[in-house]
């Protein structure tokens, strides 16, 4: 009726499925696919937020560096004007 290898395969498959459900790799009937969809949405949203936050920080750093360069240029121009007047 049942072969020993077939029974062992089925037991192994069942053990894998139980372990996968317990660790959360696969959705169980209790959690369903909606929880996986939710996790994907959360991951995508957090990735987009991190990207936007990184861009904003880079923009602020660039603006700060430009401001410092302008200030240095004004200081240099002022000192050149003073030297030219002498």
C-alpha positions in Angstrom: 0.0 0.0 0.0 2.5 2.7 1.2 6.2 2.4 0.5 8.6 3.3 3.2 10.4 6.0 1.0 7.0 7.6 0.2 6.0 7.8 3.8 9.4 9.2 4.8 9.1 11.9 2.0 5.7 12.8 3.2 6.8 13.1 6.8 9.8 15.2 5.7 7.5 17.5 3.7 5.1 17.9 6.6 7.9 18.7 9.0 9.3 21.3 6.6 5.8 22.9 6.2 5.3 23.0 10.0 8.7 24.5 10.5 8.2 27.0 7.8 4.8 28.1 9.3 6.3 28.4 12.8 9.2 30.5 11.6 7.0 32.7 9.5 8.7 31.8 6.1 5.4 30.7 4.7 1.9 32.1 5.5 -0.3 29.9 7.6 -4.0 29.8 7.4 -4.1 31.9 10.5 -1.9 34.8 9.2 -2.7 34.4 5.5 -1.2 36.2 2.5 -2.3 39.6 3.8 0.5 39.6 6.4 3.1 39.0 3.7 1.6 41.7 1.6 1.7 44.0 4.6 5.4 43.2 5.2 6.2 43.9 1.6 4.4 47.3 1.7 6.2 48.2 5.0 9.6 47.2 3.5 8.9 49.2 0.3 7.7 52.3 2.3 10.7 52.2 4.6 13.0 51.9 1.7 11.5 54.8 -0.1 11.6 56.9 3.2 15.2 56.0 3.7 16.0 57.0 0.1 14.1 60.3 0.5 15.8 61.0 3.8 19.2 60.3 2.3 18.5 62.7 -0.6 17.4 65.4 1.8 20.5 65.0 3.9 22.8 65.1 0.8 21.0 68.3 -0.4 21.5 69.9 3.0 25.2 69.0 3.0 25.6 70.4 -0.5 23.8 73.6 0.4 26.0 74.0 3.5 29.2 73.5 1.5 28.0 76.0 -1.2 27.3 78.5 1.5 30.8 78.0 3.0 32.4 78.4 -0.4 30.5 81.6 -1.0 31.6 82.9 2.4 35.2 82.0 1.6 35.0 83.7 -1.8 33.6 86.8 -0.2 36.4 86.9 2.3 38.9 86.4 -0.4 37.4 89.1 -2.6 37.4 91.5 0.4 41.0 90.8 1.2 41.9 91.3 -2.4 40.1 94.7 -2.5 41.9 95.8 0.6 45.3 94.8 -0.9 44.4 96.6 -4.1 43.6 99.8 -2.2 47.0 99.9 -0.5 
